[in-house]
């Protein structure tokens, strides 16, 4: 079939709208008609080359939801007409990590920067070339072919444009608080960076029962938005927040700090470590350039106060269990999704949407398809 897609041809360039030739799904694959795709910062990491694909051209997008249009041979988990959310990490359900309840570490996740189908070929073709897919799903197109391991069936009553957000940002942020940092009722939590992931880290801390949720972000717009999702205090920087956190906790400092900034740096990690007290938990979710190695933190405090630092991929979530769970919380009014969407765009406006993200005018921009 013929459709269109937002394609990256060179690192540092903009997304270009190209005609896309899409092959039929093969063994274990499904054709998805997408309703919407979120504009996540991870695609910006790919665009500028911080998180390079194995090769270009590449179709971006890894946060989407839609309807199954067709299934290939051997597909067992979904059928034509099912409503689905695409998971940016596939879930095979068979490897040791899936078996241990760590679906976010599924062995097939190693292929998401390769961007090909399971048989190392492509179903997507632009300008006569095979196109790679961001996270093997490529949601910057109204249609895509993916492996069934990358889709999670959801209830039909959930609006698909809102469900799209749970494919990455919502689940990652919520999971960072609830699973990564193990936030408990009554605790004090700091969230560094209030964007599409950070706003949901705030929500996760709120749902977990945190009594004080401190949002840190240099953008006035982002700080204002943080209050809508449950933040109780807002500051422009870690330095500005340090003494107030000390005072409000009677010197104990925060129980947890969640790093959900645009780009993780050594300084941000050091800031997060300084804001937590004894046995404080620091969950690192935001990506850093793949060649980044320098970390600046108070080593003595980490040792003497038994502070903990944990990497947090996809919020430690199990997509097949947590995506439906979070949509149930949305249905019950306990998780805000509508409010996350600052602006909507057509696919042709995708670069405009990313400029709004870079200039802190969006919590989440959303591409809507016809």
Buried (B, 14 or more C-beta within 10 A) or exposed (E): EEBBBBBBBEEEEEBBBBEBBBBEBBEBBBBBBBBBBBBBBBBBBBBEBBBBBEBBBBBBBBBBBBBBBBBBEEBEBBEEEBBBBBBBBBBBEEBEBBEEEBBBBBEBBEBBBBBBBBEEEBBBBBEEBBBBBBBBBBBBBBBBBBBBBBBBBBEEEBBBBBBBBBBBBBBBBBBBBBBBBBBBEEBBBBBBBBBBBBBBBBBBBBBBEBEBBBBBBBBEBBBBBBBBBBBBBBBBEBEEBBEEBBEBBEEBBBBBBBBBBBBBBBEBBBBBBBBBBEEBBBBBBBBBBEEEEEBEBEEEBBEEBEBBBBEBBBBBBBBBEBBBBBBBBBEEEEBBBEEBBBBBBEBEBBBEBBBBBEEBBBBBBBBBBE
